[in-house]
Amino acid sequence: MKTLFRPKLIDTLKNYNKAQFYKDAVAGMIVGIVALPLAIAFAIASGVSPEKGLFTAIIAGFIVSALGGSRVQIGGPTGAFIVVVYGIVEKFGVNGLVIATFIAGILLIIMGLARLGNVIKFIPYPLIVGFTTGIAVIIFSSQIKDFFGLKMANVPADFISKWLAYGQHFNLVNFYSLGIGAFTLLIIFLWPKVTHKVPGSLIAIIVTTLAVYFFHLHVETIGSRFGAISSSLPSPVIPTVSFATFQQLIRPAFTIAMLGSIESLLSAVVADGMIGGNHRSNTELIAQGFANICSSIFGGIPATGAIARTATNIKNGGRSPVAGIIHAITLLLILLFIGKLAALIPMATLAGILVIVAWNMSEAKSFIFILKGSKSDAAVLLTTFILTVFIDLTVAIEIGMILAAFLFMRKMMQASSVEHADLSAEDVADELSVPDGLPEGIDVFEINGPMFFGAAYKFKDTMRVIEDPAPVLIIRMRHVPVIDATGIRVLREVHEEIKNRGSKLILSEVTSEQVMTELRKARLVFHIGKANVTDTFEKAIQRSNEILQDIKQH
């Protein structure tokens, strides 16, 4: 039995050496620098003060690396949470966000302890692309005001109202802000041609901040909107959660937990592919839970595994959790010694960075690819995308999951079939070495596919159309891998109906261990008769001949 919680840090330190520490240290410092503007930008876009993003990246980033189930995962605030966090802050305030994050952390730990790590990986891909692309559209929309420097008091939360408000204020564009935003995009696009070691977003922040400071450009900065940035970590405070508050916040907390678990495990899977590793999904969920609990205690926002920062870590030589720990320490040092300078950063620069984040999140190619695929996948994709953009991410995930489940069940129903096995003498001779074919008085039906509630009723309807059943009815179940409670119930009803009409039921080729276990637990083997449940078709024919012989004698 695998250990439920075993951080990768324990294993990687066994054969650790100076050469790897050097690589991890370099990678950690680079990722810390990459994370700096993103942590600030994500916090502001989420509707909270910029330092809360830094608190989250430091606290959660350290815990995810120290306790996580991946060698190279980098934790912190991500763009996926912007929509959820903004909605919680708008409705319940910052204190409500802290409590929701705390509850989400507990839920993540429970998921890990319940070994749900592997299950979460199987969430349908169209659903993930749908809400991820929807989030990207919302992030892009939320940055228009700062990118163009529009003079607006309040930006509506609703997507359509937001764009209508933009249209009414486009005559108030601040061309300095527009120039800074456009220049930020240009630097981020072109800088990789110079080097990949230093992120283009950091260069954009340095250049645009210096330009605004020395040329006295009239644009909004972090300082002019939020005031001075704290240069130290706050004191930890455990949030008080009343039952009434819990009832209000359990739904958004569940959304945070689901989103965090999906993104962190997807990031871990991507990282495994890049380094040839194998992460521990349940350990990762437990670590993410502790990270979110601690982040909320220090006034931070939700955190998860960050795919882009994890990839940056790998590309720069990071191969152990030490790199992630150094990334958190780097951010802490930046906060302590030069954190106050972040107040000089123009809001248009952060808007430009988030526009790039939104584009990278959009998965446009995957979106188009799924749209061109099966209608059911396209339906899940579009439903989730539209609900995310126009209604709410929580509703989108819930309805998307339900729709995906129903469409999956529909596919399984279509894949399942109940057929009258009209066996010729040649067919029987091939299977049983009986040259005379199927004995008279025996009728054979075959079930193909899983016998769950949808396919079970299809089977029941097929049985009902039999006007004059033969004395012995054989149901072949060689292609039935699983059966659920509805399938068991329908089998019992069919057995009673066949019995009342004077015929005998034989279940043939019950070879699936799950099916046999369920038949025994429901005592169907007892009611049908142990001799009438066989593991081969040949035994079913032999038993049928015995029954027919008894009928003739009586």
HELIX and SHEET records of a PDB file:
HELIX    1   1 LYS A    8  THR A   12  1                                   5    
HELIX    2   2 LYS A   18  ALA A   45  1                                  28    
HELIX    3   3 PRO A   50  LEU A   67  1                                  18    
HELIX    4   4 GLY A   79  PHE A   81  5                                   3    
HELIX    5   5 ILE A   82  LEU A  113  1                                  32    
HELIX    6   6 GLY A  117  ILE A  120  1                                   4    
HELIX    7   7 TYR A  125  SER A  142  1                                  18    
HELIX    8   8 ILE A  144  PHE A  148  1                                   5    
HELIX    9   9 PHE A  159  HIS A  169  1                                  11    
HELIX   10  10 PHE A  170  LEU A  172  5                                   3    
HELIX   11  11 PHE A  175  LEU A  190  1                                  16    
HELIX   12  12 TRP A  191  LYS A  193  5                                   3    
HELIX   13  13 GLY A  200  PHE A  215  1                                  16    
HELIX   14  14 ILE A  222  PHE A  226  1                                   5    
HELIX   15  15 PHE A  243  ILE A  275  1                                  33    
HELIX   16  16 SER A  281  ILE A  297  1                                  17    
HELIX   17  17 ILE A  307  LYS A  315  1                                   9    
HELIX   18  18 PRO A  321  ILE A  338  1                                  18    
HELIX   19  19 GLY A  339  LEU A  344  5                                   6    
HELIX   20  20 MET A  347  MET A  361  1                                  15    
HELIX   21  21 ALA A  364  LEU A  371  1                                   8    
HELIX   22  22 LYS A  375  PHE A  390  1                                  16    
HELIX   23  23 LEU A  393  ALA A  415  1                                  23    
HELIX   24  24 ALA A  425  LEU A  432  1                                   8    
HELIX   25  25 PHE A  453  ARG A  464  1                                  12    
HELIX   26  26 ALA A  485  ASN A  500  1                                  16    
HELIX   27  27 GLU A  513  LYS A  521  1                                   9    
HELIX   28  28 LEU A  524  ILE A  528  1                                   5    
HELIX   29  29 LYS A  530  ASN A  532  5                                   3    
HELIX   30  30 PHE A  537  GLN A  553  1                                  17    
SHEET    1   A 2 GLY A  75  GLY A  76  0                                        
SHEET    2   A 2 THR A 304  GLY A 305 -1                                        
SHEET    1   B 4 SER A 417  HIS A 420  0                                        
SHEET    2   B 4 ILE A 442  ASN A 448 -1                                        
SHEET    3   B 4 VAL A 472  HIS A 479  1                                        
SHEET    4   B 4 LYS A 504  SER A 508  1                                        
END                                                                             
